[in-house]
Amino acid sequence: MENISKTVVSQDEGRKIGYVLDIAIGENLQKTGYYVVDEESEGEFFVSTENIVGSSSQFLLVKDMSSLEFVSERKSLLGKILLDDFYQNLGVVRKILFKGKRCVKVVTERCEISPKNLQIGTDFAFVSFKRKTAKHFSKNFPKADENSIVKIQDFQPQEFSVNTPETIRLSSGFYVGRVSTQDIFGYNNEKIVLSGEVITRAVVEKAKRHNKLNQLFFAIKR
């Protein structure tokens, strides 16, 4: 996904600030900027799109440290469970596609939807369809019009807990050489590690960048 996990660099100081953790979304699902996490302090910061001076495949550049604002909480859509009019689980949001600053599509592992009539809550997001579409969707999972579901596939819902698990703080050496018992994917749905795969230092670092260290800890084969 666009800019997720890129290293953020202050151009004036030539300083590594952290990495892009999430997309900041404002009114009408407009992209307002990004949330950046400092790996050392684990503090989160907001940087607006206006304060971004450039980017490449690996880096996102801001002018200086004053471009970042500390945030105590963030309004995020990535990683939230999406519910429809009948409070059915439509899957976990894996991708958000933009045209300029405007959100044009939200993708879960189960469906793709237009963001029209989408509301973001603290732990869940809600999407409203036309009543007829919602009825058909709940029974047969068909394709709907372009303003509703455009792709549906069967899946087994993932376990979800509203409470955030305690942060795991262990050295990389604890994980290296062990075997994962489950597939783990990052914010942009890229592979971190697959079930049965041996964990390397590169896997651990990627899990940290995508805030998946807790999941990796509980996926270790014991």
C-alpha positions in Angstrom: 0.0 0.0 0.0 1.1 3.5 -0.8 3.9 4.6 1.6 3.1 2.2 4.4 6.3 1.0 6.2 8.6 3.5 4.4 11.3 5.1 6.4 10.6 8.7 7.2 13.6 11.1 6.9 13.9 14.8 7.9 15.5 16.5 5.0 17.0 19.5 6.9 18.6 17.4 9.7 19.3 14.3 7.6 17.7 12.3 10.5 15.8 9.1 10.4 12.5 9.8 12.2 10.8 6.4 12.1 8.5 4.7 9.6 5.0 5.1 8.2 2.6 3.1 10.3 -0.8 4.2 9.0 -2.8 6.5 6.7 -4.5 9.5 8.4 -8.1 9.9 7.2 -10.2 13.0 7.7 -13.7 14.1 6.9 -15.4 12.4 3.9 -12.6 9.8 4.0 -10.1 12.3 2.6 -6.4 11.4 3.1 -4.9 14.1 5.2 -1.4 12.6 5.8 0.3 9.7 7.6 1.0 8.4 11.1 4.6 7.9 11.8 6.1 5.8 14.6 9.4 6.4 16.3 11.0 3.0 16.8 12.9 4.1 19.9 10.3 5.9 21.9 7.3 4.1 20.2 5.7 7.6 20.0 3.3 8.3 17.2 3.3 11.4 15.1 1.1 12.9 12.3 2.6 14.4 9.2 0.2 16.2 6.7 0.5 15.6 3.0 1.4 19.3 2.6 4.6 18.8 4.7 5.9 15.9 2.6 8.6 17.0 0.2 9.3 13.8 -1.6 9.3 10.0 -1.6 11.0 7.0 -3.2 10.4 3.2 -3.0 12.0 3.2 0.4 11.8 6.7 1.9 9.3 9.4 2.7 10.9 12.9 3.2 9.6 15.7 5.3 11.2 19.1 5.5 12.2 19.1 9.2 11.2 17.8 12.6 8.7 20.6 13.0 6.6 19.0 10.3 5.5 16.3 12.7 2.8 16.6 15.4 2.5 14.3 18.4 -0.8 12.3 18.5 -2.2 10.4 21.5 -4.7 8.5 19.3 -5.3 8.1 15.6 -8.4 7.7 13.4 -7.5 4.6 11.5 -9.3 2.3 9.0 -6.6 -0.3 8.4 -7.0 -3.4 10.5 -10.6 -2.7 11.5 -13.4 -5.2 11.1 -16.0 -4.0 8.6 -19.7 -4.6 9.4 -22.7 -4.2 7.1 -26.3 -3.1 7.9 -27.0 -6.4 9.5 -23.7 -6.4 11.5 -22.2 -9.2 9.4 -18.5 -9.5 9.4 -17.2 -8.4 5.9 -13.6 -9.0 6.9 -10.6 -7.0 8.1 -9.6 -3.9 6.1 -6.3 -4.7 4.4 -6.0 -2.0 1.7 -7.3 1.5 1.1 -7.1 2.8 -2.5 -7.0 6.5 -3.2 -7.4 8.7 -6.3 -5.4 11.8 -5.2 -6.6 12.4 -1.7 -10.0 10.8 -2.2 -10.6 7.3 -1.0 -12.2 5.2 -3.9 -12.0 1.7 -2.6 -11.7 -0.3 0.6 -10.5 -3.9 0.4 -10.8 -6.7 3.0 -9.8 -10.3 2.6 -13.5 -10.9 1.9 -14.7 -8.1 -0.3 -14.0 -4.8 -2.1 -16.4 -1.9 -1.5 -16.9 1.7 -2.5 -16.3 3.9 0.6 -19.7 5.5 0.1 -21.7 5.5 3.4 -18.7 4.3 5.4 -18.2 5.3 9.0 -15.1 4.7 11.1 -15.4 3.8 14.8 -12.9 3.1 17.5 -12.7 -0.7 16.9 -15.0 -1.3 13.9 -16.0 0.4 10.7 -19.6 0.3 9.3 -20.8 0.4 5.7 -24.4 0.8 4.7 -25.9 -0.6 1.5 -29.3 -0.3 -0.1 -31.8 -2.6 1.7 -32.3 -4.8 -1.3 -28.5 -5.2 -1.8 -28.0 -6.0 1.9 -30.7 -8.7 1.9 -29.2 -10.4 -1.2 -25.7 -10.1 0.2 -26.6 -11.7 3.5 -28.2 -14.8 1.8 -26.2 -15.5 -1.4 -23.1 -13.3 -1.4 -23.6 -12.2 -5.1 -21.9 -9.5 -7.0 -23.6 -6.2 -6.4 -23.6 -2.8 -8.2 -20.4 -0.7 -8.3 -21.5 1.3 -5.3 -21.6 -1.8 -3.2 -19.8 -5.1 -3.1 -17.7 -5.8 -6.2 -15.9 -9.0 -5.2 -16.9 -11.6 -2.6 -15.1 -14.8 -1.7 -15.7 -17.4 1.0 -13.4 -17.3 4.1 -13.2 -18.4 7.7 -13.5 -15.3 9.9 -10.4 -14.5 11.9 -10.5 -14.3 15.7 -10.8 -10.7 16.9 -10.4 -9.1 20.2 -11.3 -5.5 21.0 -8.7 -5.4 23.7 -5.2 -4.8 22.5 -2.8 -7.5 23.7 0.1 -6.6 25.9 3.1 -5.4 23.9 5.7 -8.1 23.5 9.3 -7.0 24.1 11.8 -9.7 23.4 15.1 -9.7 21.6 15.3 -10.8 18.0 17.3 -13.8 19.0 14.2 -15.2 20.8 12.4 -15.6 17.4 15.2 -16.5 15.0 15.3 -20.2 14.0 11.8 -20.9 15.4 8.9 -22.0 13.1 5.7 -20.0 12.6 2.4 -21.8 12.9 0.3 -19.3 11.0 0.4 -16.9 8.0 1.1 -13.3 9.0 0.6 -10.4 6.7 1.4 -6.7 6.9 -0.7 -3.6 6.5 -0.5 -3.7 2.7 -1.2 -7.4 2.7 2.4 -8.3 2.0 3.8 -11.5 3.4 5.7 -11.3 6.6 5.9 -15.0 7.3 3.9 -18.1 6.2 2.9 -21.1 8.3 5.7 -23.6 8.6 8.4 -21.1 7.6 11.5 -20.6 9.7 11.7 -17.1 11.3 14.8 -15.0 10.3 16.0 -11.7 11.6 14.5 -10.1 8.4 11.1 -11.5 9.4 11.4 -10.1 12.9 12.3 -6.6 11.6 9.4 -6.7 9.1 7.0 -7.8 11.9 8.2 -4.8 14.0 7.6 -2.3 11.1 4.1 -3.6 10.6 3.3 -3.8 14.3 2.9 -7.6 14.1 5.4 -8.6 16.8 2.6 -9.7 19.2 1.1 -11.9 16.5 4.5 -13.4 15.7 5.1 -14.2 19.3 1.9 -16.2 19.6 2.5 -17.9 16.2 5.8 -19.5 17.3 5.8 -23.3 17.4 6.4 -24.5 20.9 
